Structures are given as structure tokens and as C-alpha cells.
Amino acid sequence: MVAEVWREQNDRLYAMLYRATPHGLRPEMGRPLEVPEKRRVPELERLPLGPMRISGRAMQHALERPGGTGWCPLG
């Protein structure tokens, strides 16, 4: 029962995202998921991942990094 509810929620989410994506962009969004010939994993899997854990101080530094833009002021 729980799995069915999750599946229905995922189906609704993917349908909403599909409708919100501009028509010309839809084919491009699937390309990183395609496995190239003579490869084992899609290109998306090869992209570097960010840090798995980040301290509060490092997060604050990252948020302040854009400096002067005022997009995320910490006070």
C-alpha cells in the first residue's frame, strides 16, 4: 500500500514537471541519462558530486561567497 502511494505521488510529480518543461527542452533533459555507446554508465553518473558533508561554518562561507549580490544576506 505504501509503495503504491509513493508510485502515484511520483507519477504526479513527473507529470507536473513534464508539463512545466518547455517543449523544445524536453528531449535535451533526457540526454544526460542516456548511456553512450561502449560505456557502462550515463554521463550524469560521471559528473562530480559535491561534498557529502559540510559544516555550518563552511555553509555560511558558501552562502556569503557571491558577495555583494545581496541574494542571500546572512545577518
mmCIF file of the N, C-alpha and C atoms, coordinates in Angstrom:
data_MODEL
# 
_entry.id   MODEL 
# 
loop_
_atom_site.group_PDB 
_atom_site.id 
_atom_site.type_symbol 
_atom_site.label_atom_id 
_atom_site.label_alt_id 
_atom_site.label_comp_id 
_atom_site.label_asym_id 
_atom_site.label_entity_id 
_atom_site.label_seq_id 
_atom_site.pdbx_PDB_ins_code 
_atom_site.Cartn_x 
_atom_site.Cartn_y 
_atom_site.Cartn_z 
_atom_site.occupancy 
_atom_site.B_iso_or_equiv 
_atom_site.pdbx_formal_charge 
_atom_site.auth_seq_id 
_atom_site.auth_comp_id 
_atom_site.auth_asym_id 
_atom_site.auth_atom_id 
_atom_site.pdbx_PDB_model_num 
ATOM 1   N N  . MET A 1 1  ? 0.824  -1.193 0.000   1.00 0.00 ? 1  MET A N  1 
ATOM 2   C CA . MET A 1 1  ? 0.000  0.000  0.000   1.00 0.00 ? 1  MET A CA 1 
ATOM 3   C C  . MET A 1 1  ? 0.874  1.266  0.000   1.00 0.00 ? 1  MET A C  1 
ATOM 4   N N  . VAL A 1 2  ? 1.895  1.284  0.834   1.00 0.00 ? 2  VAL A N  1 
ATOM 5   C CA . VAL A 1 2  ? 2.770  2.454  0.888   1.00 0.00 ? 2  VAL A CA 1 
ATOM 6   C C  . VAL A 1 2  ? 3.485  2.625  -0.449  1.00 0.00 ? 2  VAL A C  1 
ATOM 7   N N  . ALA A 1 3  ? 3.958  1.527  -1.019  1.00 0.00 ? 3  ALA A N  1 
ATOM 8   C CA . ALA A 1 3  ? 4.653  1.594  -2.307  1.00 0.00 ? 3  ALA A CA 1 
ATOM 9   C C  . ALA A 1 3  ? 3.736  2.145  -3.389  1.00 0.00 ? 3  ALA A C  1 
ATOM 10  N N  . GLU A 1 4  ? 2.473  1.778  -3.336  1.00 0.00 ? 4  GLU A N  1 
ATOM 11  C CA . GLU A 1 4  ? 1.509  2.269  -4.328  1.00 0.00 ? 4  GLU A CA 1 
ATOM 12  C C  . GLU A 1 4  ? 1.301  3.773  -4.190  1.00 0.00 ? 4  GLU A C  1 
ATOM 13  N N  . VAL A 1 5  ? 1.214  4.261  -2.956  1.00 0.00 ? 5  VAL A N  1 
ATOM 14  C CA . VAL A 1 5  ? 1.045  5.700  -2.724  1.00 0.00 ? 5  VAL A CA 1 
ATOM 15  C C  . VAL A 1 5  ? 2.267  6.452  -3.234  1.00 0.00 ? 5  VAL A C  1 
ATOM 16  N N  . TRP A 1 6  ? 3.464  5.936  -2.943  1.00 0.00 ? 6  TRP A N  1 
ATOM 17  C CA . TRP A 1 6  ? 4.695  6.570  -3.431  1.00 0.00 ? 6  TRP A CA 1 
ATOM 18  C C  . TRP A 1 6  ? 4.728  6.592  -4.951  1.00 0.00 ? 6  TRP A C  1 
ATOM 19  N N  . ARG A 1 7  ? 4.340  5.499  -5.568  1.00 0.00 ? 7  ARG A N  1 
ATOM 20  C CA . ARG A 1 7  ? 4.342  5.432  -7.031  1.00 0.00 ? 7  ARG A CA 1 
ATOM 21  C C  . ARG A 1 7  ? 3.385  6.461  -7.606  1.00 0.00 ? 7  ARG A C  1 
ATOM 22  N N  . GLU A 1 8  ? 2.206  6.590  -7.037  1.00 0.00 ? 8  GLU A N  1 
ATOM 23  C CA . GLU A 1 8  ? 1.234  7.574  -7.507  1.00 0.00 ? 8  GLU A CA 1 
ATOM 24  C C  . GLU A 1 8  ? 1.759  9.002  -7.329  1.00 0.00 ? 8  GLU A C  1 
ATOM 25  N N  . GLN A 1 9  ? 2.404  9.264  -6.194  1.00 0.00 ? 9  GLN A N  1 
ATOM 26  C CA . GLN A 1 9  ? 2.964  10.597 -5.967  1.00 0.00 ? 9  GLN A CA 1 
ATOM 27  C C  . GLN A 1 9  ? 4.074  10.886 -6.974  1.00 0.00 ? 9  GLN A C  1 
ATOM 28  N N  . ASN A 1 10 ? 4.928  9.911  -7.222  1.00 0.00 ? 10 ASN A N  1 
ATOM 29  C CA . ASN A 1 10 ? 5.993  10.099 -8.211  1.00 0.00 ? 10 ASN A CA 1 
ATOM 30  C C  . ASN A 1 10 ? 5.423  10.331 -9.602  1.00 0.00 ? 10 ASN A C  1 
ATOM 31  N N  . ASP A 1 11 ? 4.384  9.582  -9.950  1.00 0.00 ? 11 ASP A N  1 
ATOM 32  C CA . ASP A 1 11 ? 3.750  9.764  -11.258 1.00 0.00 ? 11 ASP A CA 1 
ATOM 33  C C  . ASP A 1 11 ? 3.197  11.178 -11.400 1.00 0.00 ? 11 ASP A C  1 
ATOM 34  N N  . ARG A 1 12 ? 2.550  11.687 -10.349 1.00 0.00 ? 12 ARG A N  1 
ATOM 35  C CA . ARG A 1 12 ? 2.013  13.045 -10.390 1.00 0.00 ? 12 ARG A CA 1 
ATOM 36  C C  . ARG A 1 12 ? 3.134  14.078 -10.483 1.00 0.00 ? 12 ARG A C  1 
ATOM 37  N N  . LEU A 1 13 ? 4.210  13.854 -9.728  1.00 0.00 ? 13 LEU A N  1 
ATOM 38  C CA . LEU A 1 13 ? 5.340  14.778 -9.764  1.00 0.00 ? 13 LEU A CA 1 
ATOM 39  C C  . LEU A 1 13 ? 5.961  14.820 -11.152 1.00 0.00 ? 13 LEU A C  1 
ATOM 40  N N  . TYR A 1 14 ? 6.223  13.655 -11.751 1.00 0.00 ? 14 TYR A N  1 
ATOM 41  C CA . TYR A 1 14 ? 6.825  13.618 -13.080 1.00 0.00 ? 14 TYR A CA 1 
ATOM 42  C C  . TYR A 1 14 ? 5.898  14.230 -14.126 1.00 0.00 ? 14 TYR A C  1 
ATOM 43  N N  . ALA A 1 15 ? 4.609  14.026 -13.995 1.00 0.00 ? 15 ALA A N  1 
ATOM 44  C CA . ALA A 1 15 ? 3.658  14.629 -14.937 1.00 0.00 ? 15 ALA A CA 1 
ATOM 45  C C  . ALA A 1 15 ? 3.674  16.146 -14.811 1.00 0.00 ? 15 ALA A C  1 
ATOM 46  N N  . MET A 1 16 ? 3.737  16.646 -13.578 1.00 0.00 ? 16 MET A N  1 
ATOM 47  C CA . MET A 1 16 ? 3.775  18.090 -13.354 1.00 0.00 ? 16 MET A CA 1 
ATOM 48  C C  . MET A 1 16 ? 5.066  18.680 -13.930 1.00 0.00 ? 16 MET A C  1 
ATOM 49  N N  . LEU A 1 17 ? 6.200  18.027 -13.690 1.00 0.00 ? 17 LEU A N  1 
ATOM 50  C CA . LEU A 1 17 ? 7.467  18.509 -14.228 1.00 0.00 ? 17 LEU A CA 1 
ATOM 51  C C  . LEU A 1 17 ? 7.479  18.460 -15.747 1.00 0.00 ? 17 LEU A C  1 
ATOM 52  N N  . TYR A 1 18 ? 6.882  17.425 -16.314 1.00 0.00 ? 18 TYR A N  1 
ATOM 53  C CA . TYR A 1 18 ? 6.823  17.299 -17.772 1.00 0.00 ? 18 TYR A CA 1 
ATOM 54  C C  . TYR A 1 18 ? 6.025  18.452 -18.375 1.00 0.00 ? 18 TYR A C  1 
ATOM 55  N N  . ARG A 1 19 ? 4.873  18.761 -17.768 1.00 0.00 ? 19 ARG A N  1 
ATOM 56  C CA . ARG A 1 19 ? 4.039  19.851 -18.275 1.00 0.00 ? 19 ARG A CA 1 
ATOM 57  C C  . ARG A 1 19 ? 4.727  21.202 -18.110 1.00 0.00 ? 19 ARG A C  1 
ATOM 58  N N  . ALA A 1 20 ? 5.527  21.365 -17.045 1.00 0.00 ? 20 ALA A N  1 
ATOM 59  C CA . ALA A 1 20 ? 6.185  22.641 -16.779 1.00 0.00 ? 20 ALA A CA 1 
ATOM 60  C C  . ALA A 1 20 ? 7.432  22.865 -17.639 1.00 0.00 ? 20 ALA A C  1 
ATOM 61  N N  . THR A 1 21 ? 7.940  21.802 -18.254 1.00 0.00 ? 21 THR A N  1 
ATOM 62  C CA . THR A 1 21 ? 9.146  21.904 -19.072 1.00 0.00 ? 21 THR A CA 1 
ATOM 63  C C  . THR A 1 21 ? 8.775  22.368 -20.476 1.00 0.00 ? 21 THR A C  1 
ATOM 64  N N  . PRO A 1 22 ? 9.445  23.398 -20.991 1.00 0.00 ? 22 PRO A N  1 
ATOM 65  C CA . PRO A 1 22 ? 9.162  23.848 -22.363 1.00 0.00 ? 22 PRO A CA 1 
ATOM 66  C C  . PRO A 1 22 ? 9.365  22.710 -23.365 1.00 0.00 ? 22 PRO A C  1 
ATOM 67  N N  . HIS A 1 23 ? 8.529  22.680 -24.374 1.00 0.00 ? 23 HIS A N  1 
ATOM 68  C CA . HIS A 1 23 ? 8.515  21.575 -25.334 1.00 0.00 ? 23 HIS A CA 1 
ATOM 69  C C  . HIS A 1 23 ? 9.884  21.334 -25.976 1.00 0.00 ? 23 HIS A C  1 
ATOM 70  N N  . GLY A 1 24 ? 10.597 22.383 -26.354 1.00 0.00 ? 24 GLY A N  1 
ATOM 71  C CA . GLY A 1 24 ? 11.891 22.225 -27.002 1.00 0.00 ? 24 GLY A CA 1 
ATOM 72  C C  . GLY A 1 24 ? 12.987 21.699 -26.083 1.00 0.00 ? 24 GLY A C  1 
ATOM 73  N N  . LEU A 1 25 ? 12.787 21.833 -24.786 1.00 0.00 ? 25 LEU A N  1 
ATOM 74  C CA . LEU A 1 25 ? 13.792 21.406 -23.813 1.00 0.00 ? 25 LEU A CA 1 
ATOM 75  C C  . LEU A 1 25 ? 13.636 19.947 -23.406 1.00 0.00 ? 25 LEU A C  1 
ATOM 76  N N  . ARG A 1 26 ? 12.473 19.383 -23.620 1.00 0.00 ? 26 ARG A N  1 
ATOM 77  C CA . ARG A 1 26 ? 12.194 18.011 -23.167 1.00 0.00 ? 26 ARG A CA 1 
ATOM 78  C C  . ARG A 1 26 ? 13.179 16.975 -23.693 1.00 0.00 ? 26 ARG A C  1 
ATOM 79  N N  . PRO A 1 27 ? 13.514 16.964 -24.983 1.00 0.00 ? 27 PRO A N  1 
ATOM 80  C CA . PRO A 1 27 ? 14.478 15.959 -25.455 1.00 0.00 ? 27 PRO A CA 1 
ATOM 81  C C  . PRO A 1 27 ? 15.866 16.140 -24.837 1.00 0.00 ? 27 PRO A C  1 
ATOM 82  N N  . GLU A 1 28 ? 16.250 17.383 -24.598 1.00 0.00 ? 28 GLU A N  1 
ATOM 83  C CA . GLU A 1 28 ? 17.572 17.657 -24.033 1.00 0.00 ? 28 GLU A CA 1 
ATOM 84  C C  . GLU A 1 28 ? 17.695 17.165 -22.594 1.00 0.00 ? 28 GLU A C  1 
ATOM 85  N N  . MET A 1 29 ? 16.607 17.155 -21.868 1.00 0.00 ? 29 MET A N  1 
ATOM 86  C CA . MET A 1 29 ? 16.662 16.761 -20.462 1.00 0.00 ? 29 MET A CA 1 
ATOM 87  C C  . MET A 1 29 ? 16.977 15.284 -20.285 1.00 0.00 ? 29 MET A C  1 
ATOM 88  N N  . GLY A 1 30 ? 16.650 14.467 -21.257 1.00 0.00 ? 30 GLY A N  1 
ATOM 89  C CA . GLY A 1 30 ? 16.924 13.036 -21.145 1.00 0.00 ? 30 GLY A CA 1 
ATOM 90  C C  . GLY A 1 30 ? 18.313 12.636 -21.581 1.00 0.00 ? 30 GLY A C  1 
ATOM 91  N N  . ARG A 1 31 ? 19.003 13.516 -22.281 1.00 0.00 ? 31 ARG A N  1 
ATOM 92  C CA . ARG A 1 31 ? 20.325 13.163 -22.818 1.00 0.00 ? 31 ARG A CA 1 
ATOM 93  C C  . ARG A 1 31 ? 21.338 12.775 -21.751 1.00 0.00 ? 31 ARG A C  1 
ATOM 94  N N  . PRO A 1 32 ? 21.439 13.483 -20.613 1.00 0.00 ? 32 PRO A N  1 
ATOM 95  C CA . PRO A 1 32 ? 22.429 13.067 -19.606 1.00 0.00 ? 32 PRO A CA 1 
ATOM 96  C C  . PRO A 1 32 ? 22.142 11.686 -19.021 1.00 0.00 ? 32 PRO A C  1 
ATOM 97  N N  . LEU A 1 33 ? 20.932 11.168 -19.219 1.00 0.00 ? 33 LEU A N  1 
ATOM 98  C CA . LEU A 1 33 ? 20.575 9.855  -18.687 1.00 0.00 ? 33 LEU A CA 1 
ATOM 99  C C  . LEU A 1 33 ? 20.878 8.721  -19.658 1.00 0.00 ? 33 LEU A C  1 
ATOM 100 N N  . GLU A 1 34 ? 21.163 9.058  -20.924 1.00 0.00 ? 34 GLU A N  1 
ATOM 101 C CA . GLU A 1 34 ? 21.447 8.032  -21.920 1.00 0.00 ? 34 GLU A CA 1 
ATOM 102 C C  . GLU A 1 34 ? 22.853 7.485  -21.719 1.00 0.00 ? 34 GLU A C  1 
ATOM 103 N N  . VAL A 1 35 ? 22.993 6.184  -21.883 1.00 0.00 ? 35 VAL A N  1 
ATOM 104 C CA . VAL A 1 35 ? 24.302 5.540  -21.755 1.00 0.00 ? 35 VAL A CA 1 
ATOM 105 C C  . VAL A 1 35 ? 24.961 5.545  -23.130 1.00 0.00 ? 35 VAL A C  1 
ATOM 106 N N  . PRO A 1 36 ? 26.095 6.269  -23.263 1.00 0.00 ? 36 PRO A N  1 
ATOM 107 C CA . PRO A 1 36 ? 26.772 6.314  -24.562 1.00 0.00 ? 36 PRO A CA 1 
ATOM 108 C C  . PRO A 1 36 ? 27.271 4.924  -24.976 1.00 0.00 ? 36 PRO A C  1 
ATOM 109 N N  . GLU A 1 37 ? 27.473 4.765  -26.270 1.00 0.00 ? 37 GLU A N  1 
ATOM 110 C CA . GLU A 1 37 ? 27.971 3.506  -26.794 1.00 0.00 ? 37 GLU A CA 1 
ATOM 111 C C  . GLU A 1 37 ? 29.335 3.188  -26.184 1.00 0.00 ? 37 GLU A C  1 
ATOM 112 N N  . LYS A 1 38 ? 29.545 1.937  -25.850 1.00 0.00 ? 38 LYS A N  1 
ATOM 113 C CA . LYS A 1 38 ? 30.789 1.439  -25.245 1.00 0.00 ? 38 LYS A CA 1 
ATOM 114 C C  . LYS A 1 38 ? 31.043 2.028  -23.863 1.00 0.00 ? 38 LYS A C  1 
ATOM 115 N N  . ARG A 1 39 ? 30.009 2.476  -23.196 1.00 0.00 ? 39 ARG A N  1 
ATOM 116 C CA . ARG A 1 39 ? 30.120 2.976  -21.819 1.00 0.00 ? 39 ARG A CA 1 
ATOM 117 C C  . ARG A 1 39 ? 29.191 2.159  -20.944 1.00 0.00 ? 39 ARG A C  1 
ATOM 118 N N  . ARG A 1 40 ? 29.469 2.181  -19.657 1.00 0.00 ? 40 ARG A N  1 
ATOM 119 C CA . ARG A 1 40 ? 28.638 1.438  -18.712 1.00 0.00 ? 40 ARG A CA 1 
ATOM 120 C C  . ARG A 1 40 ? 27.632 2.318  -17.978 1.00 0.00 ? 40 ARG A C  1 
ATOM 121 N N  . VAL A 1 41 ? 27.954 3.589  -17.840 1.00 0.00 ? 41 VAL A N  1 
ATOM 122 C CA . VAL A 1 41 ? 27.100 4.486  -17.064 1.00 0.00 ? 41 VAL A CA 1 
ATOM 123 C C  . VAL A 1 41 ? 26.755 5.726  -17.886 1.00 0.00 ? 41 VAL A C  1 
ATOM 124 N N  . PRO A 1 42 ? 25.628 6.357  -17.592 1.00 0.00 ? 42 PRO A N  1 
ATOM 125 C CA . PRO A 1 42 ? 25.274 7.592  -18.295 1.00 0.00 ? 42 PRO A CA 1 
ATOM 126 C C  . PRO A 1 42 ? 26.194 8.739  -17.889 1.00 0.00 ? 42 PRO A C  1 
ATOM 127 N N  . GLU A 1 43 ? 26.208 9.781  -18.685 1.00 0.00 ? 43 GLU A N  1 
ATOM 128 C CA . GLU A 1 43 ? 27.066 10.938 -18.429 1.00 0.00 ? 43 GLU A CA 1 
ATOM 129 C C  . GLU A 1 43 ? 26.745 11.578 -17.082 1.00 0.00 ? 43 GLU A C  1 
ATOM 130 N N  . LEU A 1 44 ? 25.491 11.555 -16.690 1.00 0.00 ? 44 LEU A N  1 
ATOM 131 C CA . LEU A 1 44 ? 25.086 12.144 -15.417 1.00 0.00 ? 44 LEU A CA 1 
ATOM 132 C C  . LEU A 1 44 ? 25.827 11.498 -14.248 1.00 0.00 ? 44 LEU A C  1 
ATOM 133 N N  . GLU A 1 45 ? 26.074 10.202 -14.321 1.00 0.00 ? 45 GLU A N  1 
ATOM 134 C CA . GLU A 1 45 ? 26.780 9.498  -13.255 1.00 0.00 ? 45 GLU A CA 1 
ATOM 135 C C  . GLU A 1 45 ? 28.256 9.887  -13.204 1.00 0.00 ? 45 GLU A C  1 
ATOM 136 N N  . ARG A 1 46 ? 28.787 10.390 -14.300 1.00 0.00 ? 46 ARG A N  1 
ATOM 137 C CA . ARG A 1 46 ? 30.199 10.747 -14.350 1.00 0.00 ? 46 ARG A CA 1 
ATOM 138 C C  . ARG A 1 46 ? 30.462 12.152 -13.825 1.00 0.00 ? 46 ARG A C  1 
ATOM 139 N N  . LEU A 1 47 ? 29.422 12.956 -13.679 1.00 0.00 ? 47 LEU A N  1 
ATOM 140 C CA . LEU A 1 47 ? 29.601 14.317 -13.185 1.00 0.00 ? 47 LEU A CA 1 
ATOM 141 C C  . LEU A 1 47 ? 30.066 14.280 -11.734 1.00 0.00 ? 47 LEU A C  1 
ATOM 142 N N  . PRO A 1 48 ? 30.927 15.206 -11.346 1.00 0.00 ? 48 PRO A N  1 
ATOM 143 C CA . PRO A 1 48 ? 31.418 15.199 -9.967  1.00 0.00 ? 48 PRO A CA 1 
ATOM 144 C C  . PRO A 1 48 ? 30.307 15.547 -8.990  1.00 0.00 ? 48 PRO A C  1 
ATOM 145 N N  . LEU A 1 49 ? 30.388 14.938 -7.835  1.00 0.00 ? 49 LEU A N  1 
ATOM 146 C CA . LEU A 1 49 ? 29.432 15.213 -6.768  1.00 0.00 ? 49 LEU A CA 1 
ATOM 147 C C  . LEU A 1 49 ? 30.019 16.262 -5.832  1.00 0.00 ? 49 LEU A C  1 
ATOM 148 N N  . GLY A 1 50 ? 29.174 17.002 -5.208  1.00 0.00 ? 50 GLY A N  1 
ATOM 149 C CA . GLY A 1 50 ? 29.628 17.974 -4.224  1.00 0.00 ? 50 GLY A CA 1 
ATOM 150 C C  . GLY A 1 50 ? 30.040 17.271 -2.947  1.00 0.00 ? 50 GLY A C  1 
ATOM 151 N N  . PRO A 1 51 ? 30.460 18.031 -1.960  1.00 0.00 ? 51 PRO A N  1 
ATOM 152 C CA . PRO A 1 51 ? 30.848 17.414 -0.696  1.00 0.00 ? 51 PRO A CA 1 
ATOM 153 C C  . PRO A 1 51 ? 29.656 16.708 -0.050  1.00 0.00 ? 51 PRO A C  1 
ATOM 154 N N  . MET A 1 52 ? 29.928 15.579 0.523   1.00 0.00 ? 52 MET A N  1 
ATOM 155 C CA . MET A 1 52 ? 28.849 14.805 1.140   1.00 0.00 ? 52 MET A CA 1 
ATOM 156 C C  . MET A 1 52 ? 28.403 15.405 2.468   1.00 0.00 ? 52 MET A C  1 
ATOM 157 N N  . ARG A 1 53 ? 29.367 15.969 3.193   1.00 0.00 ? 53 ARG A N  1 
ATOM 158 C CA . ARG A 1 53 ? 29.044 16.604 4.469   1.00 0.00 ? 53 ARG A CA 1 
ATOM 159 C C  . ARG A 1 53 ? 29.680 17.983 4.472   1.00 0.00 ? 53 ARG A C  1 
ATOM 160 N N  . ILE A 1 54 ? 28.982 18.924 5.027   1.00 0.00 ? 54 ILE A N  1 
ATOM 161 C CA . ILE A 1 54 ? 29.515 20.280 5.085   1.00 0.00 ? 54 ILE A CA 1 
ATOM 162 C C  . ILE A 1 54 ? 29.185 20.862 6.450   1.00 0.00 ? 54 ILE A C  1 
ATOM 163 N N  . SER A 1 55 ? 30.167 21.519 7.040   1.00 0.00 ? 55 SER A N  1 
ATOM 164 C CA . SER A 1 55 ? 29.965 22.085 8.370   1.00 0.00 ? 55 SER A CA 1 
ATOM 165 C C  . SER A 1 55 ? 29.133 23.356 8.267   1.00 0.00 ? 55 SER A C  1 
ATOM 166 N N  . GLY A 1 56 ? 28.635 23.805 9.398   1.00 0.00 ? 56 GLY A N  1 
ATOM 167 C CA . GLY A 1 56 ? 27.863 25.044 9.434   1.00 0.00 ? 56 GLY A CA 1 
ATOM 168 C C  . GLY A 1 56 ? 28.685 26.244 9.000   1.00 0.00 ? 56 GLY A C  1 
ATOM 169 N N  . ARG A 1 57 ? 29.951 26.282 9.425   1.00 0.00 ? 57 ARG A N  1 
ATOM 170 C CA . ARG A 1 57 ? 30.830 27.392 9.044   1.00 0.00 ? 57 ARG A CA 1 
ATOM 171 C C  . ARG A 1 57 ? 31.089 27.383 7.539   1.00 0.00 ? 57 ARG A C  1 
ATOM 172 N N  . ALA A 1 58 ? 31.313 26.200 6.967   1.00 0.00 ? 58 ALA A N  1 
ATOM 173 C CA . ALA A 1 58 ? 31.543 26.106 5.526   1.00 0.00 ? 58 ALA A CA 1 
ATOM 174 C C  . ALA A 1 58 ? 30.287 26.500 4.756   1.00 0.00 ? 58 ALA A C  1 
ATOM 175 N N  . MET A 1 59 ? 29.114 26.146 5.270   1.00 0.00 ? 59 MET A N  1 
ATOM 176 C CA . MET A 1 59 ? 27.864 26.527 4.614   1.00 0.00 ? 59 MET A CA 1 
ATOM 177 C C  . MET A 1 59 ? 27.692 28.035 4.643   1.00 0.00 ? 59 MET A C  1 
ATOM 178 N N  . GLN A 1 60 ? 27.999 28.655 5.775   1.00 0.00 ? 60 GLN A N  1 
ATOM 179 C CA . GLN A 1 60 ? 27.887 30.105 5.871   1.00 0.00 ? 60 GLN A CA 1 
ATOM 180 C C  . GLN A 1 60 ? 28.854 30.766 4.893   1.00 0.00 ? 60 GLN A C  1 
ATOM 181 N N  . HIS A 1 61 ? 30.076 30.259 4.816   1.00 0.00 ? 61 HIS A N  1 
ATOM 182 C CA . HIS A 1 61 ? 31.060 30.807 3.877   1.00 0.00 ? 61 HIS A CA 1 
ATOM 183 C C  . HIS A 1 61 ? 30.558 30.672 2.437   1.00 0.00 ? 61 HIS A C  1 
ATOM 184 N N  . ALA A 1 62 ? 29.973 29.515 2.104   1.00 0.00 ? 62 ALA A N  1 
ATOM 185 C CA . ALA A 1 62 ? 29.472 29.294 0.747   1.00 0.00 ? 62 ALA A CA 1 
ATOM 186 C C  . ALA A 1 62 ? 28.332 30.257 0.422   1.00 0.00 ? 62 ALA A C  1 
ATOM 187 N N  . LEU A 1 63 ? 27.477 30.538 1.400   1.00 0.00 ? 63 LEU A N  1 
ATOM 188 C CA . LEU A 1 63 ? 26.361 31.451 1.164   1.00 0.00 ? 63 LEU A CA 1 
ATOM 189 C C  . LEU A 1 63 ? 26.832 32.895 1.036   1.00 0.00 ? 63 LEU A C  1 
ATOM 190 N N  . GLU A 1 64 ? 27.925 33.235 1.694   1.00 0.00 ? 64 GLU A N  1 
ATOM 191 C CA . GLU A 1 64 ? 28.446 34.598 1.618   1.00 0.00 ? 64 GLU A CA 1 
ATOM 192 C C  . GLU A 1 64 ? 29.340 34.801 0.405   1.00 0.00 ? 64 GLU A C  1 
ATOM 193 N N  . ARG A 1 65 ? 29.775 33.748 -0.224  1.00 0.00 ? 65 ARG A N  1 
ATOM 194 C CA . ARG A 1 65 ? 30.734 33.816 -1.322  1.00 0.00 ? 65 ARG A CA 1 
ATOM 195 C C  . ARG A 1 65 ? 30.306 34.734 -2.468  1.00 0.00 ? 65 ARG A C  1 
ATOM 196 N N  . PRO A 1 66 ? 29.037 34.741 -2.911  1.00 0.00 ? 66 PRO A N  1 
ATOM 197 C CA . PRO A 1 66 ? 28.687 35.627 -4.033  1.00 0.00 ? 66 PRO A CA 1 
ATOM 198 C C  . PRO A 1 66 ? 28.995 37.089 -3.738  1.00 0.00 ? 66 PRO A C  1 
ATOM 199 N N  . GLY A 1 67 ? 29.070 37.470 -2.482  1.00 0.00 ? 67 GLY A N  1 
ATOM 200 C CA . GLY A 1 67 ? 29.495 38.790 -2.041  1.00 0.00 ? 67 GLY A CA 1 
ATOM 201 C C  . GLY A 1 67 ? 28.932 39.965 -2.808  1.00 0.00 ? 67 GLY A C  1 
ATOM 202 N N  . GLY A 1 68 ? 28.173 40.778 -2.142  1.00 0.00 ? 68 GLY A N  1 
ATOM 203 C CA . GLY A 1 68 ? 27.694 41.997 -2.732  1.00 0.00 ? 68 GLY A CA 1 
ATOM 204 C C  . GLY A 1 68 ? 26.432 41.855 -3.583  1.00 0.00 ? 68 GLY A C  1 
ATOM 205 N N  . THR A 1 69 ? 26.008 40.638 -3.861  1.00 0.00 ? 69 THR A N  1 
ATOM 206 C CA . THR A 1 69 ? 24.821 40.499 -4.671  1.00 0.00 ? 69 THR A CA 1 
ATOM 207 C C  . THR A 1 69 ? 23.560 40.655 -3.854  1.00 0.00 ? 69 THR A C  1 
ATOM 208 N N  . GLY A 1 70 ? 23.652 40.380 -2.551  1.00 0.00 ? 70 GLY A N  1 
ATOM 209 C CA . GLY A 1 70 ? 22.508 40.531 -1.676  1.00 0.00 ? 70 GLY A CA 1 
ATOM 210 C C  . GLY A 1 70 ? 21.429 39.488 -1.883  1.00 0.00 ? 70 GLY A C  1 
ATOM 211 N N  . TRP A 1 71 ? 21.750 38.425 -2.613  1.00 0.00 ? 71 TRP A N  1 
ATOM 212 C CA . TRP A 1 71 ? 20.725 37.421 -2.905  1.00 0.00 ? 71 TRP A CA 1 
ATOM 213 C C  . TRP A 1 71 ? 20.399 36.568 -1.689  1.00 0.00 ? 71 TRP A C  1 
ATOM 214 N N  . CYS A 1 72 ? 21.327 36.442 -0.750  1.00 0.00 ? 72 CYS A N  1 
ATOM 215 C CA . CYS A 1 72 ? 21.077 35.624 0.434   1.00 0.00 ? 72 CYS A CA 1 
ATOM 216 C C  . CYS A 1 72 ? 21.817 36.248 1.612   1.00 0.00 ? 72 CYS A C  1 
ATOM 217 N N  . PRO A 1 73 ? 21.338 37.356 2.116   1.00 0.00 ? 73 PRO A N  1 
ATOM 218 C CA . PRO A 1 73 ? 22.068 38.016 3.198   1.00 0.00 ? 73 PRO A CA 1 
ATOM 219 C C  . PRO A 1 73 ? 21.978 37.217 4.496   1.00 0.00 ? 73 PRO A C  1 
ATOM 220 N N  . LEU A 1 74 ? 23.097 37.094 5.150   1.00 0.00 ? 74 LEU A N  1 
ATOM 221 C CA . LEU A 1 74 ? 23.116 36.451 6.479   1.00 0.00 ? 74 LEU A CA 1 
ATOM 222 C C  . LEU A 1 74 ? 23.337 37.547 7.505   1.00 0.00 ? 74 LEU A C  1 
ATOM 223 N N  . GLY A 1 75 ? 22.506 37.586 8.515   1.00 0.00 ? 75 GLY A N  1 
ATOM 224 C CA . GLY A 1 75 ? 22.675 38.667 9.449   1.00 0.00 ? 75 GLY A CA 1 
ATOM 225 C C  . GLY A 1 75 ? 22.488 38.220 10.781  1.00 0.00 ? 75 GLY A C  1 
# 
